Amino acid sequence: MSLALGIDTGGTYTDAVLIDQQKNLVLASAKALTTYRDLSIGISQAISSVLAETSGKISADDIDMVSLSTTLATNAIVQGHGSPVGLILIGYDPKLIQQYGFGEALATEHVAYVAGGHDGLGEQVEALDETGLLAAVDALQNQVEALAISSYFSVRNPEHEVRARQLVEEHTRRSSGKPMPVTCGHELSSRLNSIRRATTCTLNARLIPLLQDLISTIRLSLDRHGVQAPLMVVKGDGSLVRAEWAMARPIETILSGPAASAVGAWHLAGQKDVWVVDVGGTTTDIANLREGLPLIHPEGAQVGRWRTMVEAVDVSTLGLGGDSEVDLDRRVATANALRIGPRRVVPLSILADHEPDILTDLRDQVANPQHYRQPGRFALIRREEVPGLTADEKTLVDSLMSGPRSLHELIFEHGFEAMVLARIERLTAHRVLSQAAFTPTDALHVLDRLGLGNHEAARLGAELLAAQTGMAVDAFCRQVVERVSQEIATALVGKVLSDEGTIPNWEGEPTAQALLSRALDGIHPSALSSTLSLDRPIVAIGAPVEAYLPRTSDVLHTKLYIPAYAYVANAIGAVVGSVVQKRNIIIRPIGGDEDYYRTHLPNGVWDFPTLEETAAFAEQVMADYVQDLARQAGAEQIELRVDRRDRYAPIQETWGDELYLETEIEFTAIGRPSVARE
């Protein structure tokens, strides 16, 4: 029996599963609340629970592999977290960077320019200024914790990046006793786009310490449970790599969570061509699966305001989940007043399960609604040690040290409502505080369709909102569930249109909005009906999907699959993937006194008199290179795939003749994760 432990650290829950890989069976599954202040707590609880589920039949020593999907890299980039990083640009023109406003896209203020670089043919434009390089390192060394190096056209010739890293590591080792971490652009992408490659390189360097800390935390949690198996991490394309590999290239783990969900959905449902809808606590992610593989974004993953060169799943994210805040817009008619998301809050049912004292406050608010401002909303500490707070903010945080308090109490105690709310919003944005309020998760508790937390707290929160609409509590909660289903259906329609080249703008297109509303809610009294049909089935995963997705599939007239273990699909997707390493090389004709063919390889530029000689040499070098990368990433039983594409252009003067342009060869090494213990 080959046992794998899958772990997914999500926004609300940390999931764990034990899988018998030989029999393809899920043996046990468990959930624990994600503990942001110390992720090891939630991870340890999930591991303990999943081992306990086996009733002692499986011990920690029986586990052969552990794999993790994580939102750490994605969240860190979006929130601007990470270590200060210096970027050294070799051969870039600082005047052009400034002229076209590319400075902000470089993702750091610590930028140094050094002479050097190559052209599109891989020819050196200017010698690397080694003296200037070391001077730049000296200027940056005390301001940053890592360096990113990007040389102009390094994907055509990485010579200057390789030499620069060697010099930087030797120089910083002499000056500080240990080499400074260095990331080179050519290691992360083989595609052209100098600015985006520099951005990707910088973000990678910024994330290295964060992922190192996470891996160390998880390794300690595994050690405490006696799990000594190798640790893998899910990349953004759904493939797996050894944790040690991921620590050097953490940028590749962005969108790890959505990628794991897509792979897990395919594995559980056995459907190759589907739309995967993953409903989590904070967001709903929609991915397009073709032939069992998630489509990869052709432009590279977009995370926050950064467009990277990382190959990652092409996912559409909707700011709607089980923990989205439910509120009312008092500016519109009651029937349309319901608003859900995008803010994530702690559900009242979950908060009361851990802090039962809030029930007294909620009961008072329901009994005397006219006396309370901001009814049904609470604030609680998320992080205690936070530098840079103002005196008023510090006072506010101190008043929450004893536990969660209602916003009404905080307003009454600390001054004007608008000012207090503004402070709470700022502290929430900086992750100092969390807020709690009524959510779709609470609505499901009221309707007895979910039982994760305190039922009374959920019902009291529903009463506070339902009273403002004039609706009965159960009817109000059913409307919340219905709205979530409709929003997911709208997002699916938008994803289909976007994939086909049409970006929907419902608010700016009233006719399209009217037709969409008629198709999805069916309540408009109109002589015109509208129907939308999705051409492929939906595979729904996530804990609450049985509540929301049947209605979504009905209004889109498509089949719905909710597989067994849909509630832990991300953790399953973390262990069922393969190790994949992929590299592309280009061969082009070079004119001169004599024609010859040039190929750009990781070890330099090579020229040969014929195309076939060039291709044969490239295949010989790259076959070994890519398979070695796969082994370093943790693969065994490696299979190599080579895909060659010769490109020609028609010659207008002579019908049927063609002009050779270039050859692209893609090398893909695929293997199973190695279970060899270090």
C-alpha positions in Angstrom: 0.0 0.0 0.0 1.4 3.4 -1.0 -0.1 6.1 1.2 -0.2 9.8 0.5 -1.2 12.6 2.8 -2.7 15.7 1.0 -3.0 19.0 2.8 -4.7 22.2 1.6 -4.4 25.4 3.6 -7.4 27.4 2.4 -8.8 30.8 3.5 -11.2 29.3 6.1 -10.3 25.6 6.5 -7.2 23.5 6.3 -8.1 20.1 4.8 -6.3 16.8 5.0 -6.8 13.5 3.2 -5.2 10.1 3.3 -5.2 8.3 0.0 -4.2 4.7 -1.0 -2.5 5.5 -4.3 -2.4 1.9 -5.5 -6.1 1.3 -5.0 -7.0 5.0 -5.7 -9.1 5.1 -2.5 -9.7 7.9 0.0 -9.1 6.3 3.4 -9.8 9.3 5.6 -10.5 13.0 5.5 -10.6 15.9 8.0 -11.0 19.6 8.3 -9.6 22.2 10.8 -9.9 25.9 10.9 -6.9 27.7 9.2 -5.0 29.5 12.0 -3.5 32.6 10.4 -1.5 33.7 13.4 0.3 30.3 13.3 -0.5 28.0 10.4 1.1 25.0 12.1 -1.8 24.9 14.6 -4.4 24.3 12.0 -2.2 22.0 10.0 -1.4 19.9 13.1 -5.1 19.7 14.0 -6.0 18.5 10.5 -3.2 15.9 10.5 -4.2 14.6 14.0 -7.9 14.4 12.9 -7.2 12.5 9.7 -4.9 10.0 11.4 -7.6 9.5 14.1 -10.2 8.8 11.4 -8.3 5.6 10.6 -8.9 4.3 14.2 -5.3 3.4 14.6 -5.1 1.2 11.5 -2.6 3.7 9.9 0.4 5.2 11.6 2.4 8.2 10.7 5.3 6.0 9.6 3.0 4.3 7.0 2.8 7.6 5.0 5.0 7.6 1.9 4.4 11.1 0.6 3.0 14.4 1.7 1.8 17.1 -0.7 0.6 20.7 0.0 -1.5 23.2 -1.9 -1.2 26.7 -0.5 -2.5 30.2 -1.1 0.6 31.7 0.6 2.3 33.0 -2.6 -0.9 34.3 -4.1 -2.0 36.1 -1.0 1.5 37.5 -0.3 1.7 39.1 -3.7 -1.8 40.5 -3.5 -1.2 41.9 0.0 2.3 43.2 -0.8 4.0 40.9 1.8 7.4 39.5 1.5 11.1 40.5 2.0 12.7 43.7 0.6 14.3 42.8 -2.7 16.9 44.4 -4.9 16.6 44.1 -8.7 19.7 44.3 -10.9 18.9 45.0 -14.6 21.7 44.1 -17.0 21.6 45.8 -20.4 18.2 47.6 -19.8 17.8 51.3 -20.8 16.7 53.3 -17.7 15.5 56.1 -19.9 13.1 53.8 -21.7 11.9 52.3 -18.4 11.1 55.8 -17.1 9.7 57.1 -20.4 7.1 54.3 -20.7 6.3 54.1 -17.0 7.6 50.6 -16.5 9.2 51.4 -13.1 6.1 50.5 -11.1 5.8 47.2 -12.9 9.2 46.1 -11.6 7.7 45.3 -8.2 10.5 47.0 -6.1 11.9 50.4 -5.5 15.5 49.0 -5.1 16.6 48.9 -8.8 20.2 49.1 -10.1 21.2 49.3 -13.8 24.4 47.6 -15.0 25.9 47.6 -18.5 25.8 44.3 -20.5 23.1 42.2 -22.1 22.5 40.5 -25.5 20.3 41.0 -28.6 17.6 38.8 -30.0 20.1 36.5 -31.7 21.9 35.9 -28.4 24.9 38.0 -29.4 26.5 40.1 -26.7 25.7 43.8 -27.1 28.0 45.0 -24.4 30.4 43.3 -22.0 29.1 42.7 -18.5 30.3 45.6 -16.2 31.5 43.4 -13.3 32.9 46.4 -11.4 29.5 48.2 -11.7 27.7 45.0 -10.7 29.6 44.7 -7.4 29.2 48.4 -6.7 25.4 48.0 -7.1 25.4 45.0 -4.8 27.3 47.0 -2.2 24.7 49.8 -2.5 21.8 47.4 -2.1 23.1 44.9 0.4 22.1 46.7 3.6 18.6 47.5 2.2 17.4 44.2 0.9 17.3 40.5 1.9 17.5 39.0 -1.6 18.5 39.9 -5.1 16.8 39.4 -8.5 18.9 39.5 -11.7 17.4 40.0 -15.1 19.6 40.5 -18.2 18.3 41.8 -21.5 17.5 38.8 -23.8 18.7 36.3 -21.2 16.3 33.8 -22.6 18.4 33.9 -25.8 21.7 33.8 -23.9 21.8 33.5 -20.1 25.6 34.1 -19.9 25.5 37.4 -18.1 22.9 36.3 -15.6 24.9 33.2 -14.7 28.1 35.1 -14.4 26.4 37.9 -12.3 25.0 35.4 -9.9 28.4 33.8 -9.4 30.0 37.2 -8.7 27.2 38.2 -6.3 27.3 35.0 -4.3 31.1 35.2 -4.0 31.1 38.9 -3.1 28.3 38.7 -0.4 29.8 35.5 1.1 33.1 37.4 1.6 31.4 40.5 3.1 28.8 38.9 5.3 29.8 35.3 5.7 27.0 33.8 3.7 25.8 34.3 0.1 22.7 36.5 -0.5 19.8 34.6 -2.1 19.8 35.3 -5.9 17.1 34.6 -8.5 17.8 34.7 -12.2 15.2 35.5 -14.8 16.1 32.8 -17.4 15.4 30.1 -14.8 11.8 31.1 -14.5 10.7 31.5 -18.1 11.9 30.9 -21.6 9.5 33.5 -23.2 10.4 37.0 -24.4 9.1 40.0 -22.5 11.9 41.7 -20.6 9.8 43.8 -18.2 7.4 40.9 -17.2 10.4 38.6 -16.8 12.1 41.1 -14.4 8.8 41.4 -12.5 8.5 37.7 -12.1 12.1 37.4 -11.0 11.6 40.1 -8.4 8.4 38.6 -7.0 10.1 35.2 -6.8 13.0 36.6 -4.8 10.5 38.4 -2.5 8.6 35.2 -1.7 11.6 32.9 -1.0 11.8 33.6 2.8 8.0 33.3 3.2 7.8 29.9 1.5 10.9 28.8 3.4 9.1 29.7 6.7 6.0 27.8 5.6 7.8 24.7 4.6 9.8 24.7 7.8 6.5 25.1 9.7 4.9 22.2 7.9 8.0 20.1 8.3 7.9 20.7 12.1 4.2 19.8 12.2 4.9 16.6 10.3 7.9 15.8 12.6 5.7 16.2 15.7 3.4 13.6 14.3 6.2 11.3 13.2 5.7 11.8 9.5 9.0 11.5 7.7 7.8 11.2 4.1 9.1 13.6 1.4 7.1 16.8 1.1 5.8 18.0 -2.3 4.1 21.3 -3.2 1.5 22.0 -5.9 2.5 24.5 -8.7 0.1 26.8 -10.4 -0.3 24.5 -13.3 -1.4 21.6 -11.1 1.9 19.6 -11.2 4.0 18.8 -8.2 7.6 19.6 -7.1 9.7 18.8 -4.1 9.5 21.3 -1.3 13.2 22.1 -1.7 12.6 23.0 -5.4 9.6 25.2 -4.5 11.6 27.1 -1.9 13.9 28.3 -4.6 11.1 29.0 -7.1 8.1 30.0 -4.9 6.6 32.2 -7.7 5.7 28.9 -9.4 3.3 28.1 -6.6 0.9 31.1 -7.3 -2.6 29.9 -7.9 -1.6 26.6 -6.3 -5.0 26.3 -4.6 -7.2 26.7 -7.8 -4.8 24.3 -9.7 -5.2 21.6 -7.0 -9.0 22.0 -7.0 -9.1 21.5 -10.8 -6.9 18.4 -10.6 -8.9 17.1 -7.7 -12.2 17.7 -9.5 -11.0 15.7 -12.5 -9.7 12.9 -10.4 -12.9 12.6 -8.4 -15.4 13.0 -11.1 -13.6 11.2 -13.9 -14.9 13.8 -16.4 -12.4 15.2 -18.9 -14.3 18.1 -20.5 -16.1 20.1 -17.8 -16.3 23.4 -16.0 -14.9 23.1 -12.4 -16.6 25.4 -9.8 -14.8 25.5 -6.5 -16.8 27.3 -3.8 -14.6 28.2 -0.9 -15.0 30.5 2.1 -13.7 33.6 0.4 -14.0 33.1 -3.3 -15.5 30.9 -6.0 -13.0 29.8 -8.6 -14.0 28.6 -12.1 -11.7 26.7 -14.3 -12.0 25.1 -17.8 -10.9 21.5 -18.1 -10.1 20.1 -21.5 -9.0 16.4 -21.9 -8.7 16.3 -18.1 -6.2 19.2 -17.9 -6.9 22.7 -16.7 -6.3 25.3 -19.4 -3.2 27.4 -18.8 -3.4 31.2 -19.1 -1.6 32.1 -22.4 -0.3 35.4 -21.0 0.9 34.1 -17.7 -0.7 34.2 -14.3 -2.2 37.5 -13.1 -2.0 38.0 -9.4 -3.3 41.3 -8.0 -1.9 44.0 -10.2 1.1 42.0 -11.4 1.1 40.0 -14.6 3.7 37.3 -14.3 5.3 34.8 -16.7 4.3 31.9 -14.6 2.4 29.1 -16.3 -0.7 28.7 -14.1 -4.3 27.5 -14.4 -6.5 30.0 -16.2 -9.0 30.6 -13.5 -11.8 33.1 -13.0 -12.2 34.2 -9.4 -15.5 35.6 -8.0 -15.4 37.4 -4.7 -18.2 35.2 -3.3 -18.0 32.3 -0.9 -19.5 30.8 2.2 -17.9 33.5 4.4 -18.9 36.5 2.3 -20.7 39.3 4.2 -24.4 39.5 3.7 -25.7 43.1 3.9 -28.5 45.3 2.7 -28.2 48.3 0.4 -30.6 50.8 1.9 -30.5 53.0 -1.3 -32.5 50.5 -3.4 -35.8 48.8 -3.3 -36.1 46.0 -0.7 -36.4 43.2 -3.3 -33.1 44.2 -4.8 -31.4 45.3 -1.5 -29.5 42.1 -0.8 -25.7 42.3 -1.2 -23.3 39.4 -0.8 -19.5 39.9 -0.8 -16.9 40.5 -1.8 -15.7 41.1 1.8 -14.9 38.0 3.7 -16.0 37.9 7.4 -16.2 35.3 10.1 -19.6 33.7 10.1 -21.6 34.3 13.3 -22.2 30.6 13.7 -18.4 29.9 13.6 -17.6 32.9 15.9 -20.2 31.8 18.5 -18.9 28.3 18.4 -15.6 29.6 19.8 -16.8 32.7 21.6 -20.3 31.8 23.0 -20.4 35.1 24.9 -21.5 36.9 21.7 -24.9 35.1 22.0 -25.9 37.4 24.8 -25.1 40.5 22.7 -27.0 39.1 19.7 -30.1 38.3 21.8 -30.1 41.9 23.1 -29.8 43.3 19.6 -32.8 41.2 18.4 -34.9 42.2 21.4 -34.1 45.9 21.0 -33.0 46.5 17.4 -33.8 50.3 17.6 -31.0 50.8 20.1 -28.2 49.3 18.1 -26.0 50.7 15.3 -24.3 48.2 13.0 -26.4 45.3 14.2 -25.0 41.8 13.9 -21.5 42.9 13.3 -18.4 42.2 15.5 -14.7 42.9 15.5 -11.9 40.6 16.9 -8.2 40.5 17.1 -6.3 38.8 14.3 -2.7 39.8 15.1 -1.6 41.2 18.4 2.0 42.5 17.7 1.6 45.1 15.0 4.0 48.1 14.7 3.0 51.5 13.3 -0.4 51.9 14.8 -1.7 55.3 15.7 -2.7 56.1 19.3 -6.4 55.8 18.5 -5.9 52.5 16.6 -3.8 51.1 19.5 -6.6 52.0 22.0 -9.1 50.3 19.8 -7.0 47.1 19.5 -6.4 47.1 23.3 -10.2 47.2 23.9 -10.5 43.9 21.9 -7.8 42.0 23.8 -10.4 40.3 26.0 -12.4 39.0 23.1 -14.7 39.9 20.2 -17.0 42.9 20.7 -19.9 44.3 18.7 -19.3 47.3 16.5 -22.1 49.1 18.4 -20.1 48.8 21.7 -16.9 50.0 20.0 -18.7 53.0 18.4 -20.3 53.9 21.8 -16.9 53.6 23.6 -14.5 55.2 21.1 -16.4 58.2 19.5 -18.1 59.1 16.3 -19.4 56.2 14.2 -17.8 57.2 10.9 -14.4 57.6 12.6 -14.5 54.3 14.5 -15.7 52.4 11.4 -12.9 54.0 9.3 -10.3 52.8 11.9 -11.8 49.3 11.9 -11.8 49.2 8.1 -8.1 50.2 8.0 -7.1 47.7 10.7 -9.1 45.0 8.8 -7.4 45.9 5.6 -4.0 45.5 7.3 -5.0 42.1 8.8 -4.8 43.4 12.4 -8.5 42.8 12.9 -11.2 40.5 11.5 -14.9 41.3 11.4 -17.8 38.9 11.9 -21.2 39.2 10.4 -24.0 37.2 8.8 -22.9 35.1 5.8 -24.3 32.4 3.4 -22.8 29.8 5.8 -25.1 31.2 8.5 -28.1 31.0 6.1 -27.4 27.3 5.6 -27.2 26.8 9.3 -30.7 28.5 9.7 -32.1 26.2 7.0 -30.5 23.1 8.7 -28.4 22.4 5.6 -25.1 22.8 7.4 -23.9 22.1 11.0 -20.4 23.3 11.4 -21.1 26.0 14.1 -23.7 27.5 16.4 -27.2 27.4 15.1 -28.7 30.0 17.4 -26.1 32.7 16.5 -26.9 32.1 12.8 -30.6 32.5 13.4 -30.2 35.6 15.5 -28.1 37.2 12.8 -30.7 36.3 10.2 -33.5 37.8 12.3 -31.6 41.2 12.5 -31.4 41.4 8.6 -34.8 39.8 7.8 -36.6 42.3 10.0 -35.2 45.1 7.9 -36.6 43.6 4.7 -40.0 42.6 6.2 -39.4 39.0 5.3 -39.7 35.9 7.4 -36.3 34.5 8.6 -36.4 31.3 6.6 -37.6 33.1 3.4 -34.7 35.6 3.8 -32.2 32.8 4.2 -33.6 31.0 1.1 -33.2 34.3 -0.9 -29.5 34.4 0.3 -28.9 30.9 -1.0 -30.7 31.7 -4.3 -28.6 34.8 -4.8 -25.4 32.9 -4.4 -26.5 30.3 -7.0 -27.4 33.1 -9.4 -24.1 34.9 -8.9 -22.2 31.7 -9.6 -24.3 31.2 -12.8 -23.5 34.7 -13.9 -19.8 34.2 -13.3 -19.9 31.0 -15.4 -21.6 32.8 -18.3 -18.9 35.5 -18.0 -16.1 32.9 -18.0 -17.4 31.3 -21.1 -17.7 34.6 -22.9 -14.2 35.7 -21.7 -12.6 32.5 -22.9 -14.2 33.1 -26.3 -12.9 36.7 -26.6 -15.9 38.7 -25.3 -15.4 40.4 -22.0 -18.9 40.9 -20.5 -19.8 44.3 -18.9 -23.2 43.6 -17.4 -23.5 47.0 -15.7 -22.7 48.9 -18.9 -24.9 46.7 -21.2 -28.5 47.0 -19.9 -29.9 44.9 -22.7 -27.5 42.1 -22.0 -28.3 42.4 -18.3 -32.0 42.2 -18.9 -31.6 39.0 -21.0 -29.3 37.5 -18.4 -31.8 38.3 -15.6 -34.6 36.7 -17.5 -32.5 33.6 -18.1 -31.2 33.2 -14.5 -34.0 34.3 -12.1 -37.1 33.8 -14.2 -39.2 36.2 -12.1 -39.5 39.1 -14.6 -43.0 39.7 -15.8 -42.2 40.0 -19.5 -43.5 38.9 -22.9 -39.9 37.9 -23.7 -38.2 34.9 -22.2 -34.5 34.0 -22.4 -32.7 30.7 -22.0 -29.0 30.0 -21.6 -27.5 26.5 -21.9 -23.9 25.5 -20.9 -22.5 23.1 -23.4 -20.5 21.0 -20.9 -21.2 19.7 -17.4 -20.2 21.3 -14.1 -18.1 19.5 -11.6 -18.7 21.3 -8.2 -16.4 21.0 -5.3 -16.2 22.6 -1.9 -18.1 22.1 1.4 -21.3 24.0 0.5 -21.8 23.1 -3.2 -24.8 20.8 -2.6 -26.7 23.9 -1.4 -25.8 26.2 -4.3 -24.9 24.4 -7.5 -28.0 22.4 -8.3 -29.9 25.6 -8.9 -26.9 27.0 -10.9 -26.9 23.9 -13.2 -30.7 24.1 -13.6 -30.8 27.7 -14.8 -27.9 26.9 -17.2 -29.5 23.6 -18.4 -26.5 21.5 -17.9 -25.5 18.3 -16.0 -24.0 18.6 -12.5 -21.5 16.3 -10.9 -20.9 16.6 -7.1 -18.4 13.8 -6.5 -17.8 12.0 -3.2 -15.2 13.9 -1.1 -16.0 17.1 -3.0 -15.5 19.0 0.3 -11.8 18.0 0.4 -11.1 18.0 -3.4 -8.2 20.5 -3.1 -6.4 18.3 -0.7 -7.0 15.3 -3.0 -5.7 17.3 -6.0 -2.6 18.0 -4.0 -1.5 14.4 -4.1 -2.8 13.0 -7.4 -0.8 15.2 -9.7 2.5 14.4 -11.5 5.9 16.0 -11.5 6.1 18.0 -14.8 9.1 20.0 -16.1 8.7 21.7 -19.4 11.2 23.8 -21.5 11.0 25.3 -25.0 13.9 26.1 -27.4 14.0 28.0 -30.6 16.0 27.3 -33.8 16.3 30.1 -36.4 18.2 30.6 -39.6 21.1 33.1 -39.5 22.2 34.7 -42.7 25.7 36.0 -43.5 28.6 34.9 -45.7 27.2 31.4 -45.2 23.8 30.3 -44.0 23.6 28.4 -40.7 21.1 27.6 -37.9 21.2 28.8 -34.4 19.7 27.3 -31.3 19.4 28.9 -27.9 20.0 26.4 -25.1 20.4 26.8 -21.3 24.1 26.3 -21.7 24.6 28.9 -24.4 24.1 29.6 -28.1 25.0 26.9 -30.7 25.3 27.1 -34.5 25.3 24.4 -37.1 25.2 24.3 -40.9 21.9 22.4 -41.3 18.6 22.5 -39.5 18.6 18.7 -38.8 22.1 18.9 -37.2 20.9 21.8 -35.0 17.7 20.0 -34.0 19.6 16.7 -33.3 22.1 18.5 -31.0 19.3 20.5 -29.2 17.3 17.3 -28.6 20.4 15.5 -27.2 21.2 18.3 -24.8 17.6 19.1 -23.8 16.5 15.5 -23.2 19.1 15.1 -20.5 18.5 18.7 -19.2 14.7 18.4 -18.7 14.9 14.9 -17.3 17.5 16.1 -14.8 15.2 19.0 -13.8 12.4 16.6 -13.2 14.6 14.5 -11.0 15.6 17.6 -9.0 11.9 18.5 -8.7 11.2 15.0 -7.1 10.2 12.8 -10.0 10.8 9.1 -10.7 9.7 6.8 -13.6 10.2 9.8 -15.9 8.7 9.9 -19.4 10.0 12.4 -22.0 7.8 13.9 -24.6 9.2 16.0 -27.5 7.0 18.1 -29.7 8.6 19.8 -32.7 6.9 22.5 -34.8 8.6 23.8 -38.0 7.1 27.2 -39.0 7.0 28.4 -42.6 5.5 31.4 -44.4 4.1 31.3 -48.0 6.0 33.1 -50.7 3.6 35.3 -52.7 5.6 35.4 -55.9 5.6 31.6 -56.4 2.4 29.8 -55.6 2.9 26.9 -53.2 6.5 27.8 -52.2 7.3 28.5 -48.5 10.0 30.3 -46.6 11.4 28.6 -43.5 11.0 30.8 -40.4 11.9 28.9 -37.3 11.6 25.7 -35.3 10.2 25.4 -31.8 10.8 22.2 -29.8 9.0 21.6 -26.6 10.5 19.1 -24.1 8.3 17.8 -21.4 9.5 15.4 -18.7 6.6 13.7 -16.7 7.1 11.5 -13.7 5.5 10.2 -10.5 6.6 11.9 -7.2 9.5 9.9 -5.7 8.7 8.4 -2.3 12.4 7.9 -1.5 13.1 9.4 1.9 16.0 11.6 2.5 
